[in-house]
């Protein structure tokens, strides 16, 4: 799997993913009171954190997006 997520994209995904997980588990927002939204936010957070860790997004591959700089030189 070639990397298709750049550094800025990777950092944003990680911060948003961890933020969603922490907010859902802490229950600080009233919108996370229903189990569906709570577990949905955790699932989205895990996916964002995982794509950040692997530097590969299957959706980006599917639609042809690449935010990773190539190091051709």
N, C-alpha and C positions, 0 to 999 in steps of 0.2 A: 504494500500500500504506500504509494508516494504521498508525501505530506502535501496537503492542500489548504492548510490553515496557517496564516501568518502570525507574527508575534503579537501584534495589537489585538487581533481577533482571538488569539489563544488566551491572552490575559483577560479580555472582556468575558469570554465564555467561562473561565474559571471563577472570576469574581461573581458573576451573575448566578452561576450554578451553585456555588457554596452559599451565597446569600439566600437563594431559594430554599436550600436544604435547611439551613439554620433557622430561617424565619418560620418554615413549616413545623419544624420540630419544637421550636420555642413557643409557638402558638401566640406570638405577639400581635399578629394582625387578625382582626375579626373575620377576614375573608377566608382564613384557613381553618375555620371551626368545623366545616363539614368534612367528613373523611375523604370524599371524592377529590375535593380541592387540595386537601393536605397531601394525600398520596400522589396526586397528579403533579403538584409542585415538587415533591421529592423526586419523582421519576424524571421530570424535565431537568432538574438540577443535576441528577446523576448523569444523564445523557450529555449535558453541556460540559460537565467536569471530565467525563470520559473522552469526549471528542477533543477537549483541550489537551489531555494527557497523551493521546495517541497522535495528535496533530493531523487527524484525518476525519473528514465529515462526509458520510455517504450521500447526504443530500446535496452537498456542494459538487460531488462527483457526478451525480445524476443530472444536475442542471448546468454543469460545465463552469462552475465558479472556482477560482483559485486565488486566494489572498496571500499565498506564500511566495516570497521572492525566490526566483531561481538563482543559483550561484554558478552561472555559466561564465567562464572567463578565461 
